[in-house]
């Protein structure tokens, strides 16, 4: 669509426990763009499964104007939208629904650009829309998503656009994705004016990192320690012996142990275990992968050893955590 076109309509489909920050930072740039243009180039409506109020993960209830049934009907009439964005958040795996999946596929087949905010890539993948497609999802959900949907080409990016499938990682990444839409529809001048109204000083690249850099996240300044931790995080399913890590960073095993005790307050082997258990915790809480497969994905040789380490770390078994 170009500025010569006079309208773009968007449906925001709200799933219970949707992320309010992702939803509002997606819809507000459109409002601001209309205000700067002096006309309603963008219009939107809110939908839900039954057309009733939907509660966000922060407890705020949002009124919608249409239902899944009505939106499926709209795909063949004058109310067919240009785009639809599925908005979800925590516990997304609870909301798999065959009728919703059919609507997503029908929307794509009707030429509607289908998008997902925050964790909604999970539902798009479950509907079969992300096979071989580049997509983005919140970093916290990425491990479980990768295990559940290996055919999706998922990245820890802010957002991804692959043909008529758009996904973003949630949070304020929705703002950047919508600013890119406004730039696509109009020009950089309008994007800059919207940014000024939103008090944001730049549009982030889709490939900007989601999480804070390790240096800021851990409060660690030592470059060697940070390099080792990055190497550990990249090798979860097949943990590397400390001697191999030492060879990679050009230090002796004793030097690494000394650095970790000084900067991390524990042995490197212990920290490596904590990284793997943290990954396992995310998989248990955000997927239905069998516990034994979680253990294997996180580098444990047996479910019993995994369960023992997990209980020592978190005070409960993996099954108790999932329940």
Secondary structure, DSSP 8 states (H G I E B T S, - for coil): --TTS--EEEEEEE-TTB-HHHHHHHHHHHHHHHHHHTS--EEEEEEESSSS-EE-TTS-EE--SEEHHHHHHHTTSTT--SEEEEE-BTTGGGG--HHHHHHHHHHHHTT-EEEEETTTHHHHHHTT--BT-EEE--HHHHHHHHHH-TTBEEESSSEEEETTEEEE-STTHHHHHHHHHHHHHS-HHHHHHHHHHHT------TTS-SS--HHHHH----HHHHHHHHHHHT-STT---HHHHHHHHT--HHHHHHHHHHHTSS-HHHHHHHHHHHHHHHHHHH----HHHHHHHTT-S-HHHHHHHHHHHHSS-HHHHH-
